[in-house]
């Protein structure tokens, strides 16, 4: 519930530019790699998203001309996420809105608590490797709990 609320908070600030926080994150991360744009797989890994979730975020960005999915020169099966000039302009506009949201969040939550939250989330992201988790988890009750 907290994750959803925080996302809704940032989404509301980004709404005038027509992006959600997840799409802005995709755009911002992809834009950092101008010389060698990230592959879809690289971007998914960096964002901690599965390819399906990333695909849901890429489609509207591509439709709106903010990114282009281009085949890799060395391997045509690999697609790279290229941020267009329009996408770079959109990222700059959203960065200002994101900064306002961040300032408002810090006002409401407190600077030290915001910093502490950021530190804790960084540790969680570094230490909790979801790729090492089993693909399916049994939801059966342990023997000692069964009736």
Helices and strands as residue ranges (DSSP letters): H 2-14, G 15-17, H 21-31, H 40-47, H 51-63, E 67-71, E 79-83, H 85-109, H 111-127, G 130-132, G 143-145
